[in-house]
Amino acid sequence: MPVPVPQQRGVPAAETPHGADLTVLVIEDDPAGSITGPELSAAAGTRVRIRTARNLTEAGRLLTDDVDCILLDLALPVPTTTTTATATAASTAPAAPDHRPEPAPGRADELAVLTHVLRIAPLHAVLVLTAQDDTELAAEAVRVGAQDYLFRGELDARVLSRAIRYAVERKRADLAQHQLTESGLRAQENARLERGLLPTPLLEGSDLSFAARYRPGRSRALLGGDFYDTVRTPDGTVHAMIGDVCGHGPDEAALGVELRIAWRALTLAGLCGDQLLSTLQQVLEHERQSEEIFATLCTVDIAPDGRRAGLCLAGHPAPLLARHGRPARLLPYEDGGPALGLLPRARWPRRQVELGAEWSLMMYTDGLIEGRVGAGSSQRLGQDGMVAMVNSRLEQGLAGEELLEAAVAEVRELNGGELTDDVAVLLLGRDPERIRRRGRSAPRPGPVSTTPPAPAAASAQRPPLYGP
């Protein structure tokens, strides 16, 4: 008959508060010789309840949630059903630290009973009893996973009471350290995952400059519900997008990533304007957690010559355009459509915008304009305040990365600290002088050779199908 597997509680037994009653499960083949509960209670200064088991089968029935410590005799014989019970325990026991070392060669049989107990009771403190002349076995038991050891000949109420308290506290510390280590590893994995989900602009071959800033509102997060992306299609058109999923949790962040990836795929497939936004709305409707979730979006497609663009707004704030020698202003937003996910058959008209020869276009989410103006103030920065702030920075000669860094820093300063909402800002620009400098620095083509190229060597590798 297999040894019954006890139901382990979610809260470790080692988390018993100091000074609270203790329950000790004694597993030895001669329980009559053990110290009694009243003796331990007097030595510990608190009530100690003792349960006794003569074998592992009986211990399995007595090992319940309220047991704080197990006192295990290493001389206990291992029943033949241990292997079956161990397999059952491994499949039904709760998640617990599984980093215990294996017994040293030649000690596996002597520590088989301890290994079995550690597997069926991974969250309990364990004390082992051994012969006084076998210190090496006792030390090996602690290395394998026991919290402490005691010699049978030196067993008395005072020593045992102190050892039980020590074992419970040490198990608590071990579990806390393990949870801390796991939390750190999960945080590192989440950070790598979130960092990998942030966009990498595909602008190779474009004359436009690009800069972006991103600050999630969630504490200790790298990714929020705001999202953006920029790609250049083979015809030379530069497509840019910025959006905001309502909410600030991990579900909203995941949905933002899905919408960004879908937008890039649809853009590279040739969709644009209303057709693209209608398809994105279908993606949103299928992927959102509830029907109340919606997303705002702003898309811009800039012509290959960089002088004009198409603009689509889906409930999103209008971009800010700064032309050379003129103050920045908001682009028209009267023709915008609703946010994605609000109206089933909505339409999003595409508006043509003249950019000119030299310009900067700033796209942003509402986190940039909804910050407070002064700590404790109820007044929001708003779009007008943002326009004035950007114009002030432009007059100082700031542009690109410096402009975005200064703008985000000033918004935080005005707010009196970190912003509670996600913030994403995207800046695209065209500078004819920079384009001319790049053209002059480009290598000139050499004379055309009429000699046919030599055949490739047999060992030459095939070039990659995709660029790096």
Residue pairs with C-beta under 8 A, 6 or more apart in sequence:
1 57
1 81
2 81
2 84
2 85
2 88
3 56
3 57
3 60
3 79
3 81
3 82
3 84
3 85
3 88
3 120
4 57
4 60
4 61
4 85
5 60
5 85
5 88
5 89
5 92
5 93
5 120
6 60
6 61
6 63
6 64
6 120
6 121
7 64
7 65
8 65
8 93
8 94
8 96
8 121
8 122
8 123
9 65
9 123
10 94
12 123
12 124
12 171
12 172
12 175
13 65
13 66
13 67
13 68
13 69
13 123
13 124
13 125
13 168
13 171
14 68
14 123
14 124
14 125
14 168
14 169
14 171
14 172
14 174
14 175
15 172
15 175
16 22
16 68
16 168
18 169
19 46
20 46
21 46
21 47
21 48
21 49
22 44
22 46
22 47
22 48
22 49
22 68
22 69
22 164
22 168
23 48
23 49
23 50
23 51
23 66
23 67
23 68
23 69
24 40
24 48
24 49
24 50
24 51
24 67
24 68
24 69
24 70
24 71
24 164
25 51
25 52
25 53
25 59
25 62
25 63
25 67
25 69
25 70
25 71
26 34
26 50
26 51
26 52
26 53
26 71
27 53
27 55
27 56
27 59
27 70
27 71
27 72
27 73
27 76
27 117
28 34
28 52
28 54
28 71
28 72
28 73
28 75
28 76
28 129
29 54
29 55
29 73
29 75
29 76
29 77
31 52
31 53
31 54
34 50
34 52
34 71
35 50
35 155
35 156
35 157
35 160
36 50
37 48
37 49
37 50
39 157
40 48
40 50
40 157
40 160
40 161
40 164
41 47
41 48
42 157
43 157
43 158
43 160
43 161
44 161
44 164
44 165
48 161
48 164
51 62
51 67
53 59
53 61
53 62
55 76
55 77
55 79
56 76
56 78
56 79
56 82
56 85
56 113
56 116
56 117
57 79
57 81
59 70
59 117
60 85
60 120
63 70
63 120
63 121
63 124
67 121
67 124
68 124
68 125
68 164
68 168
69 124
69 125
69 126
69 127
69 164
69 167
69 168
70 117
70 121
70 124
70 125
70 126
70 127
71 127
71 129
71 160
71 164
72 113
72 114
72 117
72 126
72 127
72 128
72 129
72 146
73 128
73 129
74 110
74 111
74 113
74 114
74 128
74 129
74 130
74 137
74 141
75 129
75 130
75 131
76 113
77 113
78 112
78 113
78 116
82 112
82 113
82 116
85 116
85 120
86 116
86 119
86 120
89 119
89 120
90 119
93 119
93 120
93 122
94 122
94 123
96 122
96 123
97 122
97 174
97 175
97 178
98 122
99 178
100 118
100 144
100 145
101 143
101 144
101 145
102 108
102 144
103 110
103 111
103 115
103 140
103 144
104 140
107 137
107 140
108 115
110 137
111 137
111 140
111 141
111 144
114 126
114 128
114 141
114 144
114 145
114 146
115 144
115 145
117 126
118 126
118 144
118 145
118 146
123 171
123 175
124 171
125 147
125 164
125 167
125 168
125 170
125 171
126 145
126 146
126 147
126 167
126 171
127 146
127 147
127 148
127 149
127 150
127 163
127 164
127 167
128 138
128 141
128 142
128 146
128 148
128 149
128 150
129 149
129 150
129 151
129 152
129 155
130 137
130 138
130 141
130 149
130 150
130 151
130 152
131 151
131 152
132 151
132 152
132 153
132 154
138 149
138 151
139 149
141 149
142 148
142 149
147 166
147 167
147 168
147 170
147 171
147 174
148 163
148 166
148 167
148 170
150 159
150 160
150 163
187 220
190 222
191 222
194 221
194 222
194 223
194 253
195 222
197 223
197 257
198 214
198 222
198 223
199 227
199 228
199 229
199 230
199 260
199 264
201 210
201 212
201 229
201 230
201 231
202 230
202 231
202 232
202 264
203 210
203 230
203 231
203 232
203 238
204 232
204 467
205 232
205 236
206 232
206 236
206 238
207 306
207 430
207 434
207 435
207 438
208 238
208 302
208 306
208 428
208 429
208 430
209 400
209 427
209 428
209 429
209 430
209 431
209 434
210 230
210 426
210 427
210 428
211 400
211 401
211 403
211 404
211 426
211 427
212 228
212 404
212 424
212 425
212 426
212 427
213 404
213 405
213 408
213 423
213 424
213 425
214 224
214 226
214 228
214 423
214 424
214 425
215 224
215 367
215 408
215 419
215 422
215 423
215 424
216 222
216 223
216 224
216 226
216 253
216 422
217 224
217 248
217 367
217 419
217 420
217 421
217 422
217 423
218 224
218 248
218 249
218 250
218 253
218 422
221 250
221 253
223 253
223 256
223 257
224 248
224 252
224 253
224 256
224 422
225 244
225 245
225 246
225 247
225 248
225 249
225 252
225 253
225 255
225 256
225 422
226 242
226 243
226 244
226 245
226 256
226 365
226 367
226 422
226 423
226 424
227 242
227 243
227 244
227 245
227 256
227 257
227 259
227 260
227 424
228 240
228 241
228 242
228 243
228 260
228 363
228 424
228 426
229 240
229 241
229 260
229 263
229 264
230 238
230 239
230 240
230 241
230 426
230 428
231 238
231 239
231 264
231 267
231 268
232 238
232 239
233 239
233 267
233 268
233 270
235 304
236 304
237 301
237 302
237 303
237 304
238 301
238 302
238 306
238 428
239 267
239 272
239 299
239 300
239 301
239 302
240 299
240 300
240 301
240 302
240 361
240 363
240 426
240 428
241 260
241 263
241 267
241 297
241 298
241 299
241 300
242 297
242 298
242 316
242 363
242 364
242 365
242 424
242 426
243 256
243 259
243 260
243 263
243 295
243 296
243 297
243 298
243 316
243 365
244 256
244 295
244 296
244 297
244 316
244 365
244 366
244 367
244 422
244 424
245 252
245 253
245 255
245 256
245 259
245 293
245 294
245 295
246 252
246 292
246 293
246 294
246 295
247 293
248 420
248 421
248 422
251 289
252 293
255 284
255 287
255 288
255 289
255 293
255 295
256 295
258 283
258 287
259 280
259 283
259 284
259 295
259 297
259 340
262 279
262 280
262 283
263 276
263 280
263 299
266 276
266 279
266 280
267 276
271 279
272 301
272 310
272 350
273 299
273 301
273 310
273 312
273 348
273 349
273 350
274 312
274 347
274 348
274 349
274 350
276 299
277 297
277 299
277 312
277 314
277 337
277 340
277 348
278 346
278 347
278 348
280 297
280 340
281 340
281 341
281 346
284 293
284 294
284 295
284 340
284 341
285 341
288 341
291 341
293 341
294 315
294 339
294 340
294 341
294 342
295 314
295 339
295 340
295 341
296 314
296 315
296 316
296 317
296 339
296 340
296 365
296 366
297 312
297 313
297 314
297 315
297 316
297 339
297 340
298 311
298 312
298 313
298 314
298 316
298 317
298 318
298 319
298 363
299 311
299 312
300 309
300 310
300 311
300 312
300 319
300 361
300 363
300 428
301 309
301 310
302 308
302 309
302 355
302 428
303 309
306 355
306 430
307 354
307 355
307 356
307 357
308 352
308 353
308 354
308 355
309 352
309 353
309 355
309 361
310 350
310 351
310 352
310 353
311 318
311 319
311 331
311 332
311 350
311 351
311 352
311 353
312 336
312 337
312 348
312 349
312 350
312 351
313 333
313 335
313 336
313 337
313 348
314 336
314 337
314 338
314 339
314 340
314 348
315 336
315 337
315 338
315 339
315 340
315 342
316 336
316 339
316 365
317 333
317 364
317 365
317 366
317 369
317 383
318 330
318 331
318 332
318 333
318 336
318 383
319 330
319 331
319 361
319 362
319 363
319 364
320 328
320 329
320 330
320 331
320 361
320 362
320 363
320 364
320 386
320 387
320 390
321 328
321 329
321 330
321 331
321 353
321 355
321 359
321 360
321 361
321 362
322 328
322 329
322 359
322 360
322 361
322 362
322 390
322 391
322 394
323 355
323 356
323 358
323 359
324 356
324 357
324 358
324 359
327 391
327 394
328 360
328 362
328 387
328 390
328 391
328 394
329 387
330 383
330 387
331 353
332 351
332 353
335 349
335 351
336 348
337 346
337 347
337 348
337 349
338 346
355 361
355 430
357 430
357 432
358 430
358 431
358 432
359 429
359 430
360 399
360 403
360 427
360 428
360 429
361 427
361 428
361 429
362 390
362 425
362 426
362 427
363 425
363 426
363 427
363 428
364 386
364 423
364 424
364 425
364 426
365 421
365 422
365 423
365 424
365 425
366 421
367 419
367 421
367 422
367 423
367 424
368 381
368 386
368 407
368 408
368 411
368 423
368 425
369 380
369 381
369 382
369 383
369 385
369 386
370 380
370 381
370 421
371 380
371 381
371 411
371 412
371 414
371 415
371 419
371 421
372 378
372 379
372 380
372 381
372 414
372 415
372 416
373 379
373 380
373 381
373 385
373 414
373 415
374 414
374 416
375 415
375 416
375 417
376 416
381 389
381 411
381 414
386 407
386 411
389 407
389 410
389 411
390 403
390 407
393 403
393 406
393 407
393 410
394 403
398 406
399 429
400 427
400 429
403 427
404 425
404 427
407 425
408 423
408 425
411 419
411 423
412 418
412 419
